[in-house]
Amino acid sequence: MRDIKYIVLHCTATLQTASVESIQKYWKEVMKWKDPGYHFIIKPNGAIQNIHPIEKPSNGVKGFNQNSIHLSYIGGVDRDGKPWDNRTDAQKKAMHELVKNLHGQFPKAEIKGHRDFPDVQKACPSFEVSQWIKEIGLI
């Protein structure tokens, strides 16, 4: 098993109508990635789809993938592409449970947002992760 140092939260930076398949197609055809960007994607209805084994790195944050698990909710932008925390209540609940379970497996892992890493020029995940984990009682 990999030495997990980070549990990283993302948004897909798409409208919530995007499908997991369309996101995966973008990674393969446009980004030319062999592996997906995340291990888990949370749909607007709260369904969690595991799209990559946590035993293998994904393409979530350049330079930090070997020791990270990446999860994302579908959404994160408005119709004009501006950052917006548009997580549904179901996504928030699912994200809480998933992060809690992963942190239980990897208690030393730091929970961070994509934008919290050095040299990241994105708003992803479109909310303040450090504030959110305090609100839900994970720290």
KAJOKA-V408168 format. One line per field, one symbol per residue. ss: DSSP state (H for helix, E for strand, C for the rest). burial: 1 if it has 9 or more other ideal C-beta (glycine too) atoms within 8 Angstrom, else 0. A space follows every 10 residues. Layout:
BEGIN
ss->???
burial->???
END
This chain:
BEGIN
ss->CCCCCEEEEE ECCECCCCCH HHHHHHHHHH HCCCCCCCCE EECCCCCEEE CCCCCCCCCC CCCCCCCEEE EEECCEECCC CCECCCCCHH HHHHHHHHHH HHHHHCCCCE EEEHHHCCCC CCCCCCCCHH HHHHHCCCC
burial->0001011111 1101010101 0111011100 1010011111 1111010110 1101000111 1001101111 1111111000 0011011101 1111110111 0110010010 1111101001 0001111011 011100010
END
